Amino acid sequence: MIHQTWTNAPTIRMVKCVHTDAKKYIVNRALTAGKEYPLKNETDEFYFVIDNTGKVGGYYKEYFQG
């Protein structure tokens, strides 16, 4: 249940959102293109960042540069 402590975990690095053109999901409500977000965890396919809602969300790496 490590995901419950990600909000308080140290930031790994900042990643910049480069686009919110999602094919399947609505991403532009939680991410803003051009804004940097604190990266809390990372997998092969996803970044887990604190998004515009103030909570940790998992997003495909294709939305970010970092």
Gaussian input, Z-matrix of N, CA and C with variables (Angstrom, degrees):
# hf/3-21g

backbone

0 1
 N
 C     1     B1
 C     2     B2     1     A1
 N     3     B3     2     A2     1     D1
 C     4     B4     3     A3     2     D2
 C     5     B5     4     A4     3     D3
 N     6     B6     5     A5     4     D4
 C     7     B7     6     A6     5     D5
 C     8     B8     7     A7     6     D6
 N     9     B9     8     A8     7     D7
 C    10    B10     9     A9     8     D8
 C    11    B11    10    A10     9     D9
 N    12    B12    11    A11    10    D10
 C    13    B13    12    A12    11    D11
 C    14    B14    13    A13    12    D12
 N    15    B15    14    A14    13    D13
 C    16    B16    15    A15    14    D14
 C    17    B17    16    A16    15    D15
 N    18    B18    17    A17    16    D16
 C    19    B19    18    A18    17    D17
 C    20    B20    19    A19    18    D18
 N    21    B21    20    A20    19    D19
 C    22    B22    21    A21    20    D20
 C    23    B23    22    A22    21    D21
 N    24    B24    23    A23    22    D22
 C    25    B25    24    A24    23    D23
 C    26    B26    25    A25    24    D24
 N    27    B27    26    A26    25    D25
 C    28    B28    27    A27    26    D26
 C    29    B29    28    A28    27    D27
 N    30    B30    29    A29    28    D28
 C    31    B31    30    A30    29    D29
 C    32    B32    31    A31    30    D30
 N    33    B33    32    A32    31    D31
 C    34    B34    33    A33    32    D32
 C    35    B35    34    A34    33    D33
 N    36    B36    35    A35    34    D34
 C    37    B37    36    A36    35    D35
 C    38    B38    37    A37    36    D36
 N    39    B39    38    A38    37    D37
 C    40    B40    39    A39    38    D38
 C    41    B41    40    A40    39    D39
 N    42    B42    41    A41    40    D40
 C    43    B43    42    A42    41    D41
 C    44    B44    43    A43    42    D42
 N    45    B45    44    A44    43    D43
 C    46    B46    45    A45    44    D44
 C    47    B47    46    A46    45    D45
 N    48    B48    47    A47    46    D46
 C    49    B49    48    A48    47    D47
 C    50    B50    49    A49    48    D48
 N    51    B51    50    A50    49    D49
 C    52    B52    51    A51    50    D50
 C    53    B53    52    A52    51    D51
 N    54    B54    53    A53    52    D52
 C    55    B55    54    A54    53    D53
 C    56    B56    55    A55    54    D54
 N    57    B57    56    A56    55    D55
 C    58    B58    57    A57    56    D56
 C    59    B59    58    A58    57    D57
 N    60    B60    59    A59    58    D58
 C    61    B61    60    A60    59    D59
 C    62    B62    61    A61    60    D60
 N    63    B63    62    A62    61    D61
 C    64    B64    63    A63    62    D62
 C    65    B65    64    A64    63    D63
 N    66    B66    65    A65    64    D64
 C    67    B67    66    A66    65    D65
 C    68    B68    67    A67    66    D66
 N    69    B69    68    A68    67    D67
 C    70    B70    69    A69    68    D68
 C    71    B71    70    A70    69    D69
 N    72    B72    71    A71    70    D70
 C    73    B73    72    A72    71    D71
 C    74    B74    73    A73    72    D72
 N    75    B75    74    A74    73    D73
 C    76    B76    75    A75    74    D74
 C    77    B77    76    A76    75    D75
 N    78    B78    77    A77    76    D76
 C    79    B79    78    A78    77    D77
 C    80    B80    79    A79    78    D78
 N    81    B81    80    A80    79    D79
 C    82    B82    81    A81    80    D80
 C    83    B83    82    A82    81    D81
 N    84    B84    83    A83    82    D82
 C    85    B85    84    A84    83    D83
 C    86    B86    85    A85    84    D84
 N    87    B87    86    A86    85    D85
 C    88    B88    87    A87    86    D86
 C    89    B89    88    A88    87    D87
 N    90    B90    89    A89    88    D88
 C    91    B91    90    A90    89    D89
 C    92    B92    91    A91    90    D90
 N    93    B93    92    A92    91    D91
 C    94    B94    93    A93    92    D92
 C    95    B95    94    A94    93    D93
 N    96    B96    95    A95    94    D94
 C    97    B97    96    A96    95    D95
 C    98    B98    97    A97    96    D96
 N    99    B99    98    A98    97    D97
 C   100   B100    99    A99    98    D98
 C   101   B101   100   A100    99    D99
 N   102   B102   101   A101   100   D100
 C   103   B103   102   A102   101   D101
 C   104   B104   103   A103   102   D102
 N   105   B105   104   A104   103   D103
 C   106   B106   105   A105   104   D104
 C   107   B107   106   A106   105   D105
 N   108   B108   107   A107   106   D106
 C   109   B109   108   A108   107   D107
 C   110   B110   109   A109   108   D108
 N   111   B111   110   A110   109   D109
 C   112   B112   111   A111   110   D110
 C   113   B113   112   A112   111   D111
 N   114   B114   113   A113   112   D112
 C   115   B115   114   A114   113   D113
 C   116   B116   115   A115   114   D114
 N   117   B117   116   A116   115   D115
 C   118   B118   117   A117   116   D116
 C   119   B119   118   A118   117   D117
 N   120   B120   119   A119   118   D118
 C   121   B121   120   A120   119   D119
 C   122   B122   121   A121   120   D120
 N   123   B123   122   A122   121   D121
 C   124   B124   123   A123   122   D122
 C   125   B125   124   A124   123   D123
 N   126   B126   125   A125   124   D124
 C   127   B127   126   A126   125   D125
 C   128   B128   127   A127   126   D126
 N   129   B129   128   A128   127   D127
 C   130   B130   129   A129   128   D128
 C   131   B131   130   A130   129   D129
 N   132   B132   131   A131   130   D130
 C   133   B133   132   A132   131   D131
 C   134   B134   133   A133   132   D132
 N   135   B135   134   A134   133   D133
 C   136   B136   135   A135   134   D134
 C   137   B137   136   A136   135   D135
 N   138   B138   137   A137   136   D136
 C   139   B139   138   A138   137   D137
 C   140   B140   139   A139   138   D138
 N   141   B141   140   A140   139   D139
 C   142   B142   141   A141   140   D140
 C   143   B143   142   A142   141   D141
 N   144   B144   143   A143   142   D142
 C   145   B145   144   A144   143   D143
 C   146   B146   145   A145   144   D144
 N   147   B147   146   A146   145   D145
 C   148   B148   147   A147   146   D146
 C   149   B149   148   A148   147   D147
 N   150   B150   149   A149   148   D148
 C   151   B151   150   A150   149   D149
 C   152   B152   151   A151   150   D150
 N   153   B153   152   A152   151   D151
 C   154   B154   153   A153   152   D152
 C   155   B155   154   A154   153   D153
 N   156   B156   155   A155   154   D154
 C   157   B157   156   A156   155   D155
 C   158   B158   157   A157   156   D156
 N   159   B159   158   A158   157   D157
 C   160   B160   159   A159   158   D158
 C   161   B161   160   A160   159   D159
 N   162   B162   161   A161   160   D160
 C   163   B163   162   A162   161   D161
 C   164   B164   163   A163   162   D162
 N   165   B165   164   A164   163   D163
 C   166   B166   165   A165   164   D164
 C   167   B167   166   A166   165   D165
 N   168   B168   167   A167   166   D166
 C   169   B169   168   A168   167   D167
 C   170   B170   169   A169   168   D168
 N   171   B171   170   A170   169   D169
 C   172   B172   171   A171   170   D170
 C   173   B173   172   A172   171   D171
 N   174   B174   173   A173   172   D172
 C   175   B175   174   A174   173   D173
 C   176   B176   175   A175   174   D174
 N   177   B177   176   A176   175   D175
 C   178   B178   177   A177   176   D176
 C   179   B179   178   A178   177   D177
 N   180   B180   179   A179   178   D178
 C   181   B181   180   A180   179   D179
 C   182   B182   181   A181   180   D180
 N   183   B183   182   A182   181   D181
 C   184   B184   183   A183   182   D182
 C   185   B185   184   A184   183   D183
 N   186   B186   185   A185   184   D184
 C   187   B187   186   A186   185   D185
 C   188   B188   187   A187   186   D186
 N   189   B189   188   A188   187   D187
 C   190   B190   189   A189   188   D188
 C   191   B191   190   A190   189   D189
 N   192   B192   191   A191   190   D190
 C   193   B193   192   A192   191   D191
 C   194   B194   193   A193   192   D192
 N   195   B195   194   A194   193   D193
 C   196   B196   195   A195   194   D194
 C   197   B197   196   A196   195   D195

   B1=1.4298
   B2=1.5253
   B3=1.3211
   B4=1.4544
   B5=1.5308
   B6=1.3222
   B7=1.4659
   B8=1.5299
   B9=1.3160
   B10=1.4531
   B11=1.5279
   B12=1.3244
   B13=1.4601
   B14=1.5327
   B15=1.3292
   B16=1.4591
   B17=1.5224
   B18=1.3103
   B19=1.4579
   B20=1.5209
   B21=1.3105
   B22=1.4618
   B23=1.5202
   B24=1.3137
   B25=1.4626
   B26=1.5304
   B27=1.3287
   B28=1.4647
   B29=1.5335
   B30=1.3073
   B31=1.4609
   B32=1.5200
   B33=1.3297
   B34=1.4704
   B35=1.5248
   B36=1.3324
   B37=1.4648
   B38=1.5274
   B39=1.3016
   B40=1.4568
   B41=1.5279
   B42=1.3246
   B43=1.4602
   B44=1.5252
   B45=1.3112
   B46=1.4598
   B47=1.5263
   B48=1.3214
   B49=1.4596
   B50=1.5295
   B51=1.3196
   B52=1.4640
   B53=1.5259
   B54=1.3385
   B55=1.4600
   B56=1.5178
   B57=1.3229
   B58=1.4670
   B59=1.5262
   B60=1.3258
   B61=1.4603
   B62=1.5269
   B63=1.3109
   B64=1.4604
   B65=1.5235
   B66=1.3056
   B67=1.4614
   B68=1.5250
   B69=1.3205
   B70=1.4525
   B71=1.5280
   B72=1.3162
   B73=1.4616
   B74=1.5200
   B75=1.3148
   B76=1.4602
   B77=1.5265
   B78=1.3101
   B79=1.4546
   B80=1.5296
   B81=1.3329
   B82=1.4656
   B83=1.5227
   B84=1.3011
   B85=1.4671
   B86=1.5174
   B87=1.3265
   B88=1.4614
   B89=1.5260
   B90=1.3364
   B91=1.4574
   B92=1.5244
   B93=1.3265
   B94=1.4553
   B95=1.5150
   B96=1.3244
   B97=1.4644
   B98=1.5217
   B99=1.3306
   B100=1.4529
   B101=1.5223
   B102=1.3077
   B103=1.4601
   B104=1.5299
   B105=1.3264
   B106=1.4596
   B107=1.5216
   B108=1.3195
   B109=1.4637
   B110=1.5200
   B111=1.3467
   B112=1.4692
   B113=1.5282
   B114=1.3123
   B115=1.4648
   B116=1.5202
   B117=1.3263
   B118=1.4597
   B119=1.5235
   B120=1.3260
   B121=1.4688
   B122=1.5152
   B123=1.3325
   B124=1.4597
   B125=1.5217
   B126=1.3310
   B127=1.4591
   B128=1.5207
   B129=1.3111
   B130=1.4625
   B131=1.5274
   B132=1.3208
   B133=1.4606
   B134=1.5382
   B135=1.3302
   B136=1.4632
   B137=1.5192
   B138=1.3409
   B139=1.4528
   B140=1.5157
   B141=1.3093
   B142=1.4572
   B143=1.5205
   B144=1.3272
   B145=1.4624
   B146=1.5235
   B147=1.3276
   B148=1.4614
   B149=1.5234
   B150=1.3224
   B151=1.4592
   B152=1.5283
   B153=1.3178
   B154=1.4699
   B155=1.5268
   B156=1.3158
   B157=1.4628
   B158=1.5296
   B159=1.3446
   B160=1.4521
   B161=1.5153
   B162=1.3232
   B163=1.4664
   B164=1.5197
   B165=1.3210
   B166=1.4572
   B167=1.5203
   B168=1.3281
   B169=1.4609
   B170=1.5052
   B171=1.3274
   B172=1.4591
   B173=1.5164
   B174=1.3318
   B175=1.4605
   B176=1.5193
   B177=1.3365
   B178=1.4612
   B179=1.5246
   B180=1.3184
   B181=1.4561
   B182=1.5239
   B183=1.3251
   B184=1.4595
   B185=1.5326
   B186=1.3223
   B187=1.4625
   B188=1.5261
   B189=1.3307
   B190=1.4531
   B191=1.5219
   B192=1.3113
   B193=1.4534
   B194=1.5179
   B195=1.2909
   B196=1.4151
   B197=1.4437
   A1=110.77
   A2=115.30
   A3=120.73
   A4=111.96
   A5=117.35
   A6=120.47
   A7=112.81
   A8=117.86
   A9=120.97
   A10=112.57
   A11=117.74
   A12=121.02
   A13=112.64
   A14=118.74
   A15=121.20
   A16=112.55
   A17=118.67
   A18=120.86
   A19=111.01
   A20=117.50
   A21=122.38
   A22=113.14
   A23=117.82
   A24=121.78
   A25=109.94
   A26=117.36
   A27=119.35
   A28=110.65
   A29=115.43
   A30=121.39
   A31=109.22
   A32=116.62
   A33=121.50
   A34=109.35
   A35=116.17
   A36=123.31
   A37=107.67
   A38=116.64
   A39=121.61
   A40=108.33
   A41=117.18
   A42=122.16
   A43=108.42
   A44=116.09
   A45=121.63
   A46=109.90
   A47=116.03
   A48=121.69
   A49=107.96
   A50=117.37
   A51=120.60
   A52=112.79
   A53=118.03
   A54=120.62
   A55=110.12
   A56=115.61
   A57=121.29
   A58=110.24
   A59=116.78
   A60=122.37
   A61=109.76
   A62=115.92
   A63=121.25
   A64=109.93
   A65=116.32
   A66=121.32
   A67=111.66
   A68=116.67
   A69=120.47
   A70=113.79
   A71=117.54
   A72=121.69
   A73=110.89
   A74=117.70
   A75=122.53
   A76=107.33
   A77=116.08
   A78=121.43
   A79=111.22
   A80=117.51
   A81=119.79
   A82=113.75
   A83=118.77
   A84=120.99
   A85=112.04
   A86=116.95
   A87=120.98
   A88=113.49
   A89=117.59
   A90=121.60
   A91=109.57
   A92=115.78
   A93=122.24
   A94=108.06
   A95=116.66
   A96=120.58
   A97=109.70
   A98=116.47
   A99=122.52
   A100=114.17
   A101=118.17
   A102=122.00
   A103=110.34
   A104=116.13
   A105=121.11
   A106=110.06
   A107=115.45
   A108=122.21
   A109=109.96
   A110=117.42
   A111=120.39
   A112=111.06
   A113=115.73
   A114=122.47
   A115=108.97
   A116=116.40
   A117=121.46
   A118=113.11
   A119=117.06
   A120=121.05
   A121=107.65
   A122=115.94
   A123=121.36
   A124=109.71
   A125=116.02
   A126=121.68
   A127=107.51
   A128=117.37
   A129=120.77
   A130=111.99
   A131=117.14
   A132=121.64
   A133=114.39
   A134=117.02
   A135=120.44
   A136=113.14
   A137=115.16
   A138=123.76
   A139=107.14
   A140=117.39
   A141=122.67
   A142=106.88
   A143=116.04
   A144=122.34
   A145=109.83
   A146=115.60
   A147=119.85
   A148=106.12
   A149=116.53
   A150=121.72
   A151=111.83
   A152=117.22
   A153=122.07
   A154=112.88
   A155=118.31
   A156=120.99
   A157=111.77
   A158=116.68
   A159=121.19
   A160=113.17
   A161=116.66
   A162=121.71
   A163=109.85
   A164=116.33
   A165=121.28
   A166=108.66
   A167=115.48
   A168=121.55
   A169=109.49
   A170=116.45
   A171=122.11
   A172=110.17
   A173=116.48
   A174=122.09
   A175=109.77
   A176=115.55
   A177=119.79
   A178=109.84
   A179=116.30
   A180=121.65
   A181=112.36
   A182=118.16
   A183=121.83
   A184=113.00
   A185=118.01
   A186=121.46
   A187=112.62
   A188=117.21
   A189=121.11
   A190=112.95
   A191=113.98
   A192=123.29
   A193=105.31
   A194=116.70
   A195=111.57
   A196=118.96
   D1=36.96
   D2=-179.32
   D3=-63.08
   D4=-25.93
   D5=-179.09
   D6=-61.71
   D7=-19.64
   D8=179.97
   D9=-75.24
   D10=-17.15
   D11=-179.06
   D12=-108.21
   D13=3.60
   D14=-177.35
   D15=-62.42
   D16=-34.76
   D17=-178.79
   D18=-60.48
   D19=-38.50
   D20=-178.73
   D21=-91.12
   D22=-6.23
   D23=-178.57
   D24=-70.26
   D25=153.64
   D26=177.16
   D27=-64.10
   D28=146.18
   D29=179.07
   D30=-72.92
   D31=130.39
   D32=179.11
   D33=-71.50
   D34=-50.25
   D35=175.71
   D36=-169.86
   D37=173.52
   D38=176.99
   D39=-95.61
   D40=138.56
   D41=176.25
   D42=-122.87
   D43=142.77
   D44=-176.55
   D45=-100.84
   D46=130.68
   D47=176.71
   D48=-77.22
   D49=123.46
   D50=-177.53
   D51=-99.05
   D52=-24.42
   D53=175.95
   D54=-161.61
   D55=162.41
   D56=177.03
   D57=-126.88
   D58=28.68
   D59=-179.68
   D60=-84.39
   D61=80.60
   D62=-177.98
   D63=-85.28
   D64=140.61
   D65=179.22
   D66=-81.45
   D67=-34.28
   D68=-170.61
   D69=-117.95
   D70=-30.16
   D71=-173.51
   D72=-119.58
   D73=160.45
   D74=174.63
   D75=-90.06
   D76=111.20
   D77=-175.55
   D78=-107.97
   D79=-25.13
   D80=-173.11
   D81=-69.63
   D82=-7.76
   D83=174.16
   D84=-80.34
   D85=-24.16
   D86=-176.31
   D87=-112.22
   D88=-18.56
   D89=179.75
   D90=-125.75
   D91=151.18
   D92=176.67
   D93=-123.55
   D94=125.29
   D95=178.76
   D96=-61.85
   D97=134.09
   D98=179.82
   D99=93.66
   D100=-10.38
   D101=-179.39
   D102=-93.83
   D103=147.39
   D104=176.98
   D105=-96.38
   D106=142.48
   D107=-177.93
   D108=-126.69
   D109=144.77
   D110=177.25
   D111=-75.25
   D112=124.85
   D113=179.45
   D114=-83.97
   D115=123.51
   D116=-178.42
   D117=-104.04
   D118=-29.86
   D119=178.10
   D120=-157.95
   D121=161.13
   D122=-175.49
   D123=-146.75
   D124=139.74
   D125=170.95
   D126=-122.68
   D127=-174.70
   D128=179.15
   D129=-62.20
   D130=-30.86
   D131=-172.53
   D132=-113.49
   D133=-23.01
   D134=-171.90
   D135=-125.94
   D136=151.90
   D137=164.30
   D138=-107.98
   D139=138.94
   D140=174.69
   D141=-110.00
   D142=110.20
   D143=-174.64
   D144=-124.81
   D145=160.98
   D146=170.68
   D147=-84.48
   D148=110.89
   D149=-173.66
   D150=-89.63
   D151=-167.58
   D152=-176.27
   D153=-66.22
   D154=-16.44
   D155=178.49
   D156=-81.55
   D157=-12.20
   D158=-178.17
   D159=88.58
   D160=3.46
   D161=179.06
   D162=-114.11
   D163=164.43
   D164=177.68
   D165=-79.24
   D166=128.28
   D167=176.66
   D168=-128.99
   D169=149.08
   D170=178.38
   D171=-100.81
   D172=127.06
   D173=-176.84
   D174=-133.63
   D175=148.05
   D176=176.25
   D177=-57.87
   D178=145.77
   D179=-179.10
   D180=-64.88
   D181=-20.20
   D182=-177.62
   D183=-63.44
   D184=-17.82
   D185=179.53
   D186=-82.68
   D187=-9.24
   D188=-170.02
   D189=-124.71
   D190=158.19
   D191=170.79
   D192=-123.15
   D193=126.68
   D194=-177.77
   D195=-177.34

